[in-house]
Amino acid sequence: MMNNKLWLCLVFLVLLTACAGNTARTSKYPLMVGAARGKLFFAQWVIYAVDEHGTLLNLDLPKGEELSSDAEWSPDGQWIANSHLNPNPKSASDYDIYIMAANDNRKTVRLTYNLIFPLASAWSPDSTQLAIVAYAPDVESHYGIYLLNVACVLQGENCTPKPTFLIPGRSPDWSPDGKKIVYRDSPSDEIRVVNVQNPDQIADISQGLTDCGSPQWSPDGKQIAFACEDAIYLVDPDGGNRVSLMSGNISDLKWTPDGKKIAFIGTKTLDPNLGQTLDLEGTVLSTAVFMMDANGANLTRITQSNEESIGWFTWIPTNKVK
């Protein structure tokens, strides 16, 4: 009898441990998504969090502050940068770049005052600078990349950082050592790498390809991923050893923080279950976030809605979801 009771207790403990393990499955790559859901005039803008398994998460953000678009956490996890509607009607731009303390929305600081329509920003690895894309009147394509040192703002000083023009282009991403930036050139749409301290040092790493975008440096600094002609490519920072991973209507690439996977936005060329919506200009394909191994294997779909158009997504700290 005693042996039977002991055996039952052991079985119960094993089952309890297994259940606890399933319940406690943690998110390794939580991401925040901004998307438009619905059709025509009834589309609704939503922001939500999801993990690599497709499970919806509760997003823990300071209350009372709305994120507008292209939100990016600083590498140290302390600040969120995003473009936001400027309430001042006399401002040079309807939008400006703001940063918000990740744990306190009362610490929200406007960074840009003289840039015209700043669209997006990318944090430097040491969380002290932002590479900002904004309208540049003297540039042929009218888009340029500016650098903004925000160290004094982060230290609580009453200061107004002044942007420094770096180069014509869009979609900047810093090298892990902070010395270079990969970007989409304007107006050629080639993928190039520029030395931050010496902007005359430029390398074209997408030679022979057209219609390129979404360049992203790998976390270890050894490779760059980008999209050209509806395909994802990997290349060394000097342009060597270029390989094509996969094809499909693809945009907005992002390496996972550990560098093992690549996430991106795709259409029904990758999943026929995705639908389509209508807007004033005609048909718009629904999109989803997909993820694959860094070698192109094991493609999986992350977001679950079949009728939404994803505007952006970004990785978020694991302590910001529940």
BALOBA-1460 file (C-alpha; in Angstrom, 3 decimals):
// residues 322
<rec num="1" residu="m" x="0.000" y="0.000" z="0.000"/>
<rec num="2" residu="m" x="2.815" y="2.375" z="0.909"/>
<rec num="3" residu="n" x="4.540" y="1.717" z="-2.430"/>
<rec num="4" residu="n" x="1.324" y="2.486" z="-4.329"/>
<rec num="5" residu="k" x="0.874" y="5.775" z="-2.492"/>
<rec num="6" residu="l" x="4.483" y="6.729" z="-3.168"/>
<rec num="7" residu="w" x="4.072" y="5.892" z="-6.850"/>
<rec num="8" residu="l" x="0.905" y="8.015" z="-7.093"/>
<rec num="9" residu="c" x="2.656" y="10.925" z="-5.432"/>
<rec num="10" residu="l" x="5.526" y="10.697" z="-7.886"/>
<rec num="11" residu="v" x="3.122" y="10.645" z="-10.847"/>
<rec num="12" residu="f" x="1.298" y="13.679" z="-9.442"/>
<rec num="13" residu="l" x="4.561" y="15.595" z="-9.023"/>
<rec num="14" residu="v" x="5.655" y="14.789" z="-12.582"/>
<rec num="15" residu="l" x="2.329" y="15.981" z="-13.997"/>
<rec num="16" residu="l" x="2.422" y="19.131" z="-11.878"/>
<rec num="17" residu="t" x="5.948" y="19.928" z="-13.051"/>
<rec num="18" residu="a" x="4.987" y="19.394" z="-16.696"/>
<rec num="19" residu="c" x="1.971" y="21.676" z="-16.394"/>
<rec num="20" residu="a" x="4.015" y="24.349" z="-14.656"/>
<rec num="21" residu="g" x="6.625" y="24.118" z="-17.411"/>
<rec num="22" residu="n" x="4.000" y="24.683" z="-20.109"/>
<rec num="23" residu="t" x="2.423" y="27.564" z="-18.236"/>
<rec num="24" residu="a" x="5.747" y="29.228" z="-17.616"/>
<rec num="25" residu="r" x="6.850" y="29.186" z="-21.242"/>
<rec num="26" residu="t" x="8.520" y="32.525" z="-21.599"/>
<rec num="27" residu="s" x="8.839" y="34.772" z="-24.595"/>
<rec num="28" residu="k" x="12.344" y="34.896" z="-25.991"/>
<rec num="29" residu="y" x="11.594" y="37.430" z="-28.718"/>
<rec num="30" residu="p" x="8.654" y="39.656" z="-27.702"/>
<rec num="31" residu="l" x="7.761" y="42.246" z="-30.301"/>
<rec num="32" residu="m" x="5.392" y="45.181" z="-30.570"/>
<rec num="33" residu="v" x="3.360" y="45.616" z="-33.743"/>
<rec num="34" residu="g" x="1.558" y="48.617" z="-35.199"/>
<rec num="35" residu="a" x="-1.100" y="47.700" z="-37.764"/>
<rec num="36" residu="a" x="-4.246" y="48.929" z="-39.517"/>
<rec num="37" residu="r" x="-7.194" y="46.553" z="-39.270"/>
<rec num="38" residu="g" x="-10.381" y="46.825" z="-41.276"/>
<rec num="39" residu="k" x="-11.385" y="48.061" z="-44.709"/>
<rec num="40" residu="l" x="-11.585" y="51.429" z="-46.406"/>
<rec num="41" residu="f" x="-12.697" y="54.188" z="-44.004"/>
<rec num="42" residu="f" x="-13.304" y="51.710" z="-41.178"/>
<rec num="43" residu="a" x="-9.685" y="50.725" z="-40.658"/>
<rec num="44" residu="q" x="-8.533" y="50.936" z="-37.041"/>
<rec num="45" residu="w" x="-4.945" y="51.489" z="-35.950"/>
<rec num="46" residu="v" x="-3.892" y="49.006" z="-33.280"/>
<rec num="47" residu="i" x="-0.692" y="48.446" z="-31.307"/>
<rec num="48" residu="y" x="-0.176" y="45.081" z="-29.650"/>
<rec num="49" residu="a" x="2.527" y="42.719" z="-28.405"/>
<rec num="50" residu="v" x="3.126" y="39.142" z="-29.494"/>
<rec num="51" residu="d" x="5.805" y="36.524" z="-28.888"/>
<rec num="52" residu="e" x="7.632" y="34.225" z="-31.290"/>
<rec num="53" residu="h" x="4.939" y="31.575" z="-30.820"/>
<rec num="54" residu="g" x="2.167" y="33.916" z="-31.998"/>
<rec num="55" residu="t" x="0.775" y="34.336" z="-28.482"/>
<rec num="56" residu="l" x="-0.677" y="37.755" z="-27.646"/>
<rec num="57" residu="l" x="1.024" y="39.432" z="-24.694"/>
<rec num="58" residu="n" x="0.010" y="42.173" z="-22.286"/>
<rec num="59" residu="l" x="2.139" y="45.194" z="-23.105"/>
<rec num="60" residu="d" x="3.433" y="47.050" z="-20.059"/>
<rec num="61" residu="l" x="3.847" y="50.697" z="-21.051"/>
<rec num="62" residu="p" x="3.499" y="53.941" z="-19.089"/>
<rec num="63" residu="k" x="-0.145" y="55.003" z="-19.067"/>
<rec num="64" residu="g" x="-1.376" y="58.117" z="-20.770"/>
<rec num="65" residu="e" x="1.200" y="58.330" z="-23.554"/>
<rec num="66" residu="e" x="0.301" y="57.142" z="-27.032"/>
<rec num="67" residu="l" x="3.018" y="55.784" z="-29.302"/>
<rec num="68" residu="s" x="2.587" y="57.181" z="-32.776"/>
<rec num="69" residu="s" x="4.788" y="55.226" z="-35.164"/>
<rec num="70" residu="d" x="8.162" y="53.546" z="-35.565"/>
<rec num="71" residu="a" x="8.724" y="53.212" z="-31.820"/>
<rec num="72" residu="e" x="12.221" y="52.007" z="-30.915"/>
<rec num="73" residu="w" x="13.566" y="51.021" z="-27.498"/>
<rec num="74" residu="s" x="17.052" y="52.205" z="-26.643"/>
<rec num="75" residu="p" x="19.565" y="49.327" z="-26.344"/>
<rec num="76" residu="d" x="19.729" y="49.861" z="-22.588"/>
<rec num="77" residu="g" x="15.917" y="49.509" z="-22.389"/>
<rec num="78" residu="q" x="15.459" y="52.837" z="-20.593"/>
<rec num="79" residu="w" x="13.957" y="55.019" z="-23.346"/>
<rec num="80" residu="i" x="11.517" y="54.794" z="-26.259"/>
<rec num="81" residu="a" x="11.967" y="56.993" z="-29.327"/>
<rec num="82" residu="n" x="9.158" y="57.575" z="-31.816"/>
<rec num="83" residu="s" x="7.778" y="60.170" z="-34.195"/>
<rec num="84" residu="h" x="4.764" y="61.905" z="-32.710"/>
<rec num="85" residu="l" x="2.223" y="64.526" z="-33.723"/>
<rec num="86" residu="n" x="3.377" y="67.975" z="-32.682"/>
<rec num="87" residu="p" x="0.606" y="69.921" z="-30.923"/>
<rec num="88" residu="n" x="2.198" y="73.264" z="-31.841"/>
<rec num="89" residu="p" x="0.572" y="74.520" z="-35.083"/>
<rec num="90" residu="k" x="3.459" y="76.951" z="-35.681"/>
<rec num="91" residu="s" x="6.077" y="74.219" z="-35.707"/>
<rec num="92" residu="a" x="8.157" y="73.625" z="-38.843"/>
<rec num="93" residu="s" x="6.818" y="70.058" z="-38.953"/>
<rec num="94" residu="d" x="3.556" y="68.330" z="-38.089"/>
<rec num="95" residu="y" x="5.618" y="65.538" z="-36.522"/>
<rec num="96" residu="d" x="8.730" y="65.505" z="-34.379"/>
<rec num="97" residu="i" x="10.906" y="62.905" z="-32.669"/>
<rec num="98" residu="y" x="10.187" y="62.402" z="-28.981"/>
<rec num="99" residu="i" x="11.739" y="60.128" z="-26.380"/>
<rec num="100" residu="m" x="9.861" y="58.768" z="-23.401"/>
<rec num="101" residu="a" x="11.232" y="57.121" z="-20.282"/>
<rec num="102" residu="a" x="10.179" y="53.489" z="-20.582"/>
<rec num="103" residu="n" x="8.879" y="53.446" z="-17.006"/>
<rec num="104" residu="d" x="7.428" y="56.945" z="-16.685"/>
<rec num="105" residu="n" x="5.464" y="58.715" z="-19.432"/>
<rec num="106" residu="r" x="5.857" y="62.023" z="-17.548"/>
<rec num="107" residu="k" x="9.470" y="62.010" z="-18.690"/>
<rec num="108" residu="t" x="8.706" y="62.705" z="-22.334"/>
<rec num="109" residu="v" x="11.089" y="65.016" z="-24.193"/>
<rec num="110" residu="r" x="10.763" y="66.559" z="-27.631"/>
<rec num="111" residu="l" x="14.086" y="66.252" z="-29.453"/>
<rec num="112" residu="t" x="13.632" y="67.807" z="-32.900"/>
<rec num="113" residu="y" x="12.679" y="71.427" z="-33.540"/>
<rec num="114" residu="n" x="14.207" y="72.423" z="-36.860"/>
<rec num="115" residu="l" x="14.003" y="69.176" z="-38.835"/>
<rec num="116" residu="i" x="11.182" y="68.993" z="-41.382"/>
<rec num="117" residu="f" x="8.957" y="65.945" z="-41.067"/>
<rec num="118" residu="p" x="11.309" y="63.568" z="-39.236"/>
<rec num="119" residu="l" x="10.065" y="60.061" z="-40.001"/>
<rec num="120" residu="a" x="12.006" y="57.555" z="-37.951"/>
<rec num="121" residu="s" x="15.015" y="57.121" z="-35.740"/>
<rec num="122" residu="a" x="17.581" y="54.454" z="-34.852"/>
<rec num="123" residu="w" x="19.491" y="54.292" z="-31.553"/>
<rec num="124" residu="s" x="23.258" y="54.002" z="-31.419"/>
<rec num="125" residu="p" x="24.544" y="50.916" z="-29.548"/>
<rec num="126" residu="d" x="25.543" y="53.007" z="-26.508"/>
<rec num="127" residu="s" x="22.068" y="54.643" z="-26.324"/>
<rec num="128" residu="t" x="23.477" y="58.179" z="-26.614"/>
<rec num="129" residu="q" x="22.741" y="59.051" z="-30.264"/>
<rec num="130" residu="l" x="19.882" y="58.805" z="-32.730"/>
<rec num="131" residu="a" x="20.148" y="58.515" z="-36.501"/>
<rec num="132" residu="i" x="17.055" y="60.338" z="-37.760"/>
<rec num="133" residu="v" x="15.487" y="60.310" z="-41.236"/>
<rec num="134" residu="a" x="13.988" y="63.675" z="-42.162"/>
<rec num="135" residu="y" x="13.106" y="65.861" z="-45.127"/>
<rec num="136" residu="a" x="16.241" y="67.465" z="-46.560"/>
<rec num="137" residu="p" x="15.449" y="70.323" z="-48.982"/>
<rec num="138" residu="d" x="18.925" y="70.388" z="-50.554"/>
<rec num="139" residu="v" x="18.985" y="66.639" z="-51.283"/>
<rec num="140" residu="e" x="17.835" y="65.368" z="-54.690"/>
<rec num="141" residu="s" x="15.543" y="62.740" z="-53.163"/>
<rec num="142" residu="h" x="14.582" y="65.115" z="-50.322"/>
<rec num="143" residu="y" x="15.422" y="62.529" z="-47.651"/>
<rec num="144" residu="g" x="18.507" y="62.636" z="-45.481"/>
<rec num="145" residu="i" x="19.977" y="61.008" z="-42.383"/>
<rec num="146" residu="y" x="20.849" y="63.264" z="-39.454"/>
<rec num="147" residu="l" x="22.735" y="62.432" z="-36.248"/>
<rec num="148" residu="l" x="21.493" y="63.705" z="-32.904"/>
<rec num="149" residu="n" x="23.506" y="63.350" z="-29.697"/>
<rec num="150" residu="v" x="20.971" y="63.031" z="-26.866"/>
<rec num="151" residu="a" x="23.354" y="62.273" z="-23.972"/>
<rec num="152" residu="c" x="22.616" y="65.570" z="-22.226"/>
<rec num="153" residu="v" x="18.857" y="64.951" z="-22.415"/>
<rec num="154" residu="l" x="19.186" y="61.465" z="-20.955"/>
<rec num="155" residu="q" x="21.219" y="62.906" z="-18.080"/>
<rec num="156" residu="g" x="18.367" y="65.266" z="-17.201"/>
<rec num="157" residu="e" x="19.975" y="68.458" z="-18.457"/>
<rec num="158" residu="n" x="17.924" y="71.285" z="-19.958"/>
<rec num="159" residu="c" x="19.464" y="71.189" z="-23.415"/>
<rec num="160" residu="t" x="18.455" y="71.229" z="-27.083"/>
<rec num="161" residu="p" x="20.570" y="68.831" z="-29.164"/>
<rec num="162" residu="k" x="21.409" y="70.070" z="-32.646"/>
<rec num="163" residu="p" x="21.119" y="67.612" z="-35.552"/>
<rec num="164" residu="t" x="24.092" y="67.090" z="-37.836"/>
<rec num="165" residu="f" x="23.476" y="66.094" z="-41.456"/>
<rec num="166" residu="l" x="25.263" y="62.849" z="-42.303"/>
<rec num="167" residu="i" x="24.246" y="61.680" z="-45.766"/>
<rec num="168" residu="p" x="21.314" y="61.465" z="-48.213"/>
<rec num="169" residu="g" x="19.349" y="58.306" z="-47.484"/>
<rec num="170" residu="r" x="16.793" y="56.414" z="-45.422"/>
<rec num="171" residu="s" x="16.482" y="53.319" z="-43.174"/>
<rec num="172" residu="p" x="19.662" y="53.763" z="-41.082"/>
<rec num="173" residu="d" x="20.969" y="51.025" z="-38.795"/>
<rec num="174" residu="w" x="24.116" y="51.251" z="-36.646"/>
<rec num="175" residu="s" x="26.950" y="48.749" z="-36.607"/>
<rec num="176" residu="p" x="27.308" y="47.107" z="-33.173"/>
<rec num="177" residu="d" x="30.542" y="49.036" z="-32.526"/>
<rec num="178" residu="g" x="28.827" y="52.350" z="-33.345"/>
<rec num="179" residu="k" x="31.396" y="53.301" z="-35.981"/>
<rec num="180" residu="k" x="29.339" y="52.783" z="-39.149"/>
<rec num="181" residu="i" x="25.766" y="52.989" z="-40.400"/>
<rec num="182" residu="v" x="24.162" y="50.871" z="-43.099"/>
<rec num="183" residu="y" x="21.419" y="52.668" z="-44.991"/>
<rec num="184" residu="r" x="19.301" y="52.854" z="-48.131"/>
<rec num="185" residu="d" x="20.786" y="55.454" z="-50.441"/>
<rec num="186" residu="s" x="18.656" y="58.179" z="-51.966"/>
<rec num="187" residu="p" x="17.785" y="58.329" z="-54.786"/>
<rec num="188" residu="s" x="19.512" y="55.152" z="-56.049"/>
<rec num="189" residu="d" x="17.898" y="52.766" z="-53.494"/>
<rec num="190" residu="e" x="21.234" y="50.945" z="-53.177"/>
<rec num="191" residu="i" x="22.350" y="49.591" z="-49.798"/>
<rec num="192" residu="r" x="25.491" y="51.321" z="-48.586"/>
<rec num="193" residu="v" x="27.690" y="51.519" z="-45.500"/>
<rec num="194" residu="v" x="29.068" y="54.875" z="-44.297"/>
<rec num="195" residu="n" x="31.751" y="55.655" z="-41.738"/>
<rec num="196" residu="v" x="30.106" y="57.901" z="-39.124"/>
<rec num="197" residu="q" x="33.300" y="59.855" z="-38.399"/>
<rec num="198" residu="n" x="34.269" y="60.128" z="-42.069"/>
<rec num="199" residu="p" x="31.126" y="60.241" z="-44.283"/>
<rec num="200" residu="d" x="33.284" y="60.230" z="-47.424"/>
<rec num="201" residu="q" x="34.066" y="56.554" z="-46.747"/>
<rec num="202" residu="i" x="31.143" y="54.749" z="-48.377"/>
<rec num="203" residu="a" x="30.819" y="51.127" z="-49.531"/>
<rec num="204" residu="d" x="28.076" y="49.880" z="-51.871"/>
<rec num="205" residu="i" x="27.100" y="46.372" z="-50.747"/>
<rec num="206" residu="s" x="24.167" y="45.754" z="-53.111"/>
<rec num="207" residu="q" x="25.938" y="46.128" z="-56.451"/>
<rec num="208" residu="g" x="23.855" y="44.876" z="-59.386"/>
<rec num="209" residu="l" x="20.606" y="44.787" z="-57.413"/>
<rec num="210" residu="t" x="17.707" y="47.249" z="-57.594"/>
<rec num="211" residu="d" x="14.729" y="48.289" z="-55.500"/>
<rec num="212" residu="c" x="16.490" y="47.680" z="-52.168"/>
<rec num="213" residu="g" x="15.603" y="48.535" z="-48.588"/>
<rec num="214" residu="s" x="15.416" y="47.473" z="-44.919"/>
<rec num="215" residu="p" x="19.163" y="47.015" z="-44.220"/>
<rec num="216" residu="q" x="19.942" y="45.575" z="-40.783"/>
<rec num="217" residu="w" x="23.272" y="44.843" z="-39.141"/>
<rec num="218" residu="s" x="23.577" y="41.484" z="-37.369"/>
<rec num="219" residu="p" x="24.120" y="41.774" z="-33.586"/>
<rec num="220" residu="d" x="27.625" y="40.312" z="-33.882"/>
<rec num="221" residu="g" x="28.562" y="42.783" z="-36.629"/>
<rec num="222" residu="k" x="29.620" y="40.070" z="-39.092"/>
<rec num="223" residu="q" x="26.753" y="40.302" z="-41.602"/>
<rec num="224" residu="i" x="24.132" y="42.651" z="-42.979"/>
<rec num="225" residu="a" x="20.663" y="41.560" z="-44.081"/>
<rec num="226" residu="f" x="18.614" y="43.544" z="-46.586"/>
<rec num="227" residu="a" x="15.784" y="43.127" z="-49.095"/>
<rec num="228" residu="c" x="16.171" y="43.673" z="-52.852"/>
<rec num="229" residu="e" x="13.879" y="42.709" z="-55.716"/>
<rec num="230" residu="d" x="11.531" y="40.792" z="-53.373"/>
<rec num="231" residu="a" x="14.319" y="38.677" z="-51.874"/>
<rec num="232" residu="i" x="16.329" y="38.661" z="-48.639"/>
<rec num="233" residu="y" x="20.113" y="38.798" z="-48.927"/>
<rec num="234" residu="l" x="22.972" y="38.358" z="-46.487"/>
<rec num="235" residu="v" x="26.326" y="40.004" z="-47.130"/>
<rec num="236" residu="d" x="29.542" y="40.829" z="-45.297"/>
<rec num="237" residu="p" x="29.928" y="44.498" z="-44.286"/>
<rec num="238" residu="d" x="32.481" y="44.981" z="-47.085"/>
<rec num="239" residu="g" x="30.064" y="43.591" z="-49.712"/>
<rec num="240" residu="g" x="31.607" y="40.113" z="-49.963"/>
<rec num="241" residu="n" x="30.029" y="36.662" z="-49.687"/>
<rec num="242" residu="r" x="26.564" y="37.797" z="-50.725"/>
<rec num="243" residu="v" x="23.889" y="35.076" z="-50.648"/>
<rec num="244" residu="s" x="20.135" y="35.049" z="-51.261"/>
<rec num="245" residu="l" x="18.091" y="33.451" z="-48.480"/>
<rec num="246" residu="m" x="14.519" y="33.496" z="-49.780"/>
<rec num="247" residu="s" x="12.103" y="35.374" z="-52.040"/>
<rec num="248" residu="g" x="8.648" y="36.859" z="-51.596"/>
<rec num="249" residu="n" x="7.059" y="40.278" z="-51.191"/>
<rec num="250" residu="i" x="9.197" y="41.249" z="-48.172"/>
<rec num="251" residu="s" x="9.946" y="44.396" z="-46.167"/>
<rec num="252" residu="d" x="11.149" y="45.727" z="-42.788"/>
<rec num="253" residu="l" x="13.793" y="43.168" z="-41.822"/>
<rec num="254" residu="k" x="14.953" y="42.871" z="-38.205"/>
<rec num="255" residu="w" x="17.439" y="40.451" z="-36.644"/>
<rec num="256" residu="t" x="16.393" y="38.923" z="-33.349"/>
<rec num="257" residu="p" x="18.464" y="40.327" z="-30.466"/>
<rec num="258" residu="d" x="20.553" y="37.139" z="-30.256"/>
<rec num="259" residu="g" x="21.248" y="37.132" z="-34.008"/>
<rec num="260" residu="k" x="19.874" y="33.623" z="-34.548"/>
<rec num="261" residu="k" x="16.778" y="34.586" z="-36.537"/>
<rec num="262" residu="i" x="15.467" y="37.258" z="-38.890"/>
<rec num="263" residu="a" x="11.928" y="38.641" z="-38.741"/>
<rec num="264" residu="f" x="10.206" y="40.583" z="-41.505"/>
<rec num="265" residu="i" x="6.859" y="41.673" z="-42.936"/>
<rec num="266" residu="g" x="5.473" y="39.471" z="-45.730"/>
<rec num="267" residu="t" x="2.327" y="39.066" z="-47.822"/>
<rec num="268" residu="k" x="0.245" y="36.182" z="-49.165"/>
<rec num="269" residu="t" x="3.172" y="35.150" z="-51.360"/>
<rec num="270" residu="l" x="4.348" y="33.498" z="-48.131"/>
<rec num="271" residu="d" x="0.940" y="32.539" z="-46.710"/>
<rec num="272" residu="p" x="-2.157" y="32.221" z="-48.968"/>
<rec num="273" residu="n" x="-4.409" y="32.654" z="-45.923"/>
<rec num="274" residu="l" x="-3.623" y="36.364" z="-45.833"/>
<rec num="275" residu="g" x="-6.435" y="38.412" z="-47.363"/>
<rec num="276" residu="q" x="-6.627" y="41.864" z="-48.825"/>
<rec num="277" residu="t" x="-8.251" y="45.175" z="-47.945"/>
<rec num="278" residu="l" x="-9.323" y="48.136" z="-50.040"/>
<rec num="279" residu="d" x="-8.316" y="51.739" z="-49.745"/>
<rec num="280" residu="l" x="-8.857" y="54.823" z="-51.876"/>
<rec num="281" residu="e" x="-6.025" y="53.839" z="-54.200"/>
<rec num="282" residu="g" x="-7.200" y="50.281" z="-54.809"/>
<rec num="283" residu="t" x="-6.170" y="46.896" z="-53.438"/>
<rec num="284" residu="v" x="-3.867" y="46.599" z="-50.450"/>
<rec num="285" residu="l" x="-2.568" y="43.181" z="-49.464"/>
<rec num="286" residu="s" x="-2.832" y="42.141" z="-45.854"/>
<rec num="287" residu="t" x="0.529" y="41.462" z="-44.244"/>
<rec num="288" residu="a" x="1.969" y="39.472" z="-41.345"/>
<rec num="289" residu="v" x="5.230" y="39.235" z="-39.435"/>
<rec num="290" residu="f" x="7.249" y="36.125" z="-40.301"/>
<rec num="291" residu="m" x="10.421" y="34.748" z="-38.758"/>
<rec num="292" residu="m" x="13.112" y="32.394" z="-40.041"/>
<rec num="293" residu="d" x="16.523" y="31.106" z="-39.037"/>
<rec num="294" residu="a" x="19.447" y="33.269" z="-40.101"/>
<rec num="295" residu="n" x="20.250" y="30.737" z="-42.852"/>
<rec num="296" residu="g" x="16.741" y="30.993" z="-44.334"/>
<rec num="297" residu="a" x="15.365" y="27.751" z="-42.843"/>
<rec num="298" residu="n" x="12.300" y="27.145" z="-40.650"/>
<rec num="299" residu="l" x="10.012" y="29.915" z="-41.856"/>
<rec num="300" residu="t" x="7.156" y="30.569" z="-39.394"/>
<rec num="301" residu="r" x="4.372" y="33.133" z="-39.236"/>
<rec num="302" residu="i" x="4.132" y="35.161" z="-36.022"/>
<rec num="303" residu="t" x="1.126" y="37.521" z="-36.208"/>
<rec num="304" residu="q" x="-2.241" y="35.804" z="-36.618"/>
<rec num="305" residu="s" x="-4.731" y="38.226" z="-38.193"/>
<rec num="306" residu="n" x="-5.476" y="37.566" z="-41.879"/>
<rec num="307" residu="e" x="-6.838" y="41.060" z="-42.469"/>
<rec num="308" residu="e" x="-4.428" y="43.693" z="-41.235"/>
<rec num="309" residu="s" x="-1.748" y="45.813" z="-42.829"/>
<rec num="310" residu="i" x="1.328" y="46.033" z="-40.602"/>
<rec num="311" residu="g" x="2.985" y="49.421" z="-40.562"/>
<rec num="312" residu="w" x="5.950" y="48.568" z="-38.308"/>
<rec num="313" residu="f" x="7.203" y="46.241" z="-35.618"/>
<rec num="314" residu="t" x="10.055" y="46.306" z="-33.129"/>
<rec num="315" residu="w" x="11.623" y="44.126" z="-30.453"/>
<rec num="316" residu="i" x="10.851" y="45.053" z="-26.878"/>
<rec num="317" residu="p" x="12.478" y="44.133" z="-23.554"/>
<rec num="318" residu="t" x="11.141" y="40.945" z="-22.028"/>
<rec num="319" residu="n" x="10.239" y="42.776" z="-18.827"/>
<rec num="320" residu="k" x="7.739" y="44.930" z="-20.768"/>
<rec num="321" residu="v" x="5.301" y="42.089" z="-21.415"/>
<rec num="322" residu="k" x="3.259" y="39.864" z="-19.158"/>
